[in-house]
Amino acid sequence: MFLGTHHLRLDEKGRLFLPAKYREELAEGLVITKGQERCLYVFPVEEFQRITEALRNAPVTAKAVRDYSRVLFAGASDEVADKQGRITVPQALREYAGLRRDCAVIGANTRLEIWDEHAWSAYLADQEQAFADLSEEVLPGIL
């Protein structure tokens, strides 16, 4: 499970240090792809394989499945961290997410998300009241 918010910087070569607490879990490799709201999703290989299998079993006749699969897989890049724990974020994905230098890497349960620091701050400010309002709808009777 991925938790927390980590404030990191891209270097001049587009590399980003993985949060130290997740390096072992991601040591076998990971997949970076486009996420919603102009962030990047970072999946452990095993989790991405689970998603791949679910999409493989979804009806290809459904336009939403085709559209989602195309964007998810066309933008995906498999990466392995170097000995220092850095991954290279491909240029096309950096452009999609508006990543320049300062990034927020957030834990989102089964994945990490990479956000431009300012975009994350704006998103969080917009969503905090909605988060409070949605708890009963999303998790009825739990919280």
C-alpha positions in Angstrom: 0.0 0.0 0.0 1.3 3.4 -1.0 0.8 6.3 1.5 1.9 9.8 2.1 3.1 12.8 0.2 6.7 13.2 -0.8 8.2 16.4 -2.3 10.8 15.6 -4.8 12.7 17.2 -7.7 13.3 16.1 -11.3 16.9 16.5 -12.3 18.0 18.0 -15.6 17.8 14.5 -17.2 14.2 14.0 -16.2 15.1 11.5 -13.4 13.3 11.4 -10.1 14.3 9.6 -6.9 11.7 7.2 -5.7 10.7 7.7 -2.1 13.1 5.5 -0.1 10.3 3.6 1.7 9.0 2.3 -1.7 12.3 1.4 -3.4 12.3 -2.2 -2.4 8.7 -2.7 -3.4 9.4 -1.2 -6.8 12.9 -2.8 -7.3 11.6 -5.4 -9.8 10.3 -2.6 -12.0 7.4 -0.4 -12.5 5.1 1.1 -15.1 4.6 4.8 -15.5 1.6 6.0 -17.5 -0.9 8.8 -17.9 -3.3 9.3 -15.1 -6.5 11.3 -14.7 -6.3 15.0 -13.8 -2.9 15.4 -15.6 -0.9 13.4 -13.1 1.2 10.2 -13.8 0.4 6.8 -12.3 3.3 4.6 -11.1 2.4 1.0 -10.7 4.4 -1.9 -9.5 4.7 -4.4 -12.4 2.5 -6.9 -10.6 -0.3 -4.4 -10.1 0.0 -3.2 -13.8 -0.3 -6.9 -14.8 -3.5 -7.2 -12.8 -5.0 -4.1 -14.5 -3.8 -5.5 -17.9 -5.6 -8.8 -17.2 -8.8 -7.0 -16.2 -8.7 -5.0 -19.5 -7.9 -8.1 -21.4 -11.1 -9.6 -20.1 -13.2 -6.5 -20.7 -15.3 -6.5 -23.9 -13.3 -5.0 -26.8 -16.7 -4.1 -28.3 -17.2 -1.5 -25.6 -15.9 1.9 -26.9 -15.0 3.1 -23.3 -12.7 0.0 -22.9 -11.0 0.6 -26.2 -10.5 4.3 -25.5 -9.2 3.8 -22.0 -6.9 1.0 -23.1 -5.4 3.0 -25.9 -4.5 6.0 -23.7 -3.3 3.8 -20.8 -1.0 1.6 -22.8 0.1 4.0 -25.5 1.5 6.3 -22.8 3.0 3.6 -20.6 6.7 3.2 -20.0 8.3 0.3 -18.1 11.2 1.4 -15.9 13.6 0.0 -13.5 15.2 2.2 -10.8 19.0 2.7 -11.0 21.3 1.9 -8.1 20.6 5.3 -6.5 16.8 4.7 -6.6 16.1 7.0 -9.6 13.7 6.5 -12.4 13.6 8.3 -15.7 10.3 9.9 -16.5 9.9 10.0 -20.3 9.7 13.4 -21.9 6.2 12.8 -23.3 4.9 11.9 -19.8 6.6 14.9 -18.2 4.9 17.1 -20.8 1.5 15.5 -20.2 1.7 16.1 -16.5 3.4 19.5 -16.8 6.4 18.4 -14.7 9.2 20.9 -14.7 11.2 20.5 -11.5 9.3 20.4 -8.2 7.0 17.4 -7.9 4.7 15.9 -5.4 4.7 12.1 -5.3 1.6 10.9 -3.5 0.6 7.5 -2.3 -2.7 6.4 -3.7 -3.3 2.9 -2.3 -2.1 0.5 -5.1 -0.1 3.1 -7.0 2.0 6.3 -6.6 1.0 9.4 -8.5 3.5 12.0 -9.7 2.1 15.6 -9.8 3.6 19.0 -10.6 3.9 20.5 -7.1 1.7 23.5 -7.9 -1.0 21.4 -9.7 -1.1 19.0 -6.7 -1.5 21.9 -4.2 -4.3 23.4 -6.3 -6.1 20.1 -6.7 -5.8 19.4 -3.0 -7.2 22.8 -2.0 -10.2 22.2 -4.4 -10.9 18.7 -3.1 -10.6 19.0 0.6 -14.2 20.0 1.2 -15.4 17.5 -1.4 -13.5 14.8 0.5 -15.3 15.7 3.7 -18.6 15.8 2.0 -18.2 12.5 0.1 -17.1 10.2 3.1 -20.7 9.0 3.7 -21.3 8.3 0.0 -18.0 6.6 -0.8 -17.6 4.6 2.5 -21.1 4.4 4.0 -21.1 3.2 7.6 -17.3 2.9 7.8 -16.1 6.4 8.8 
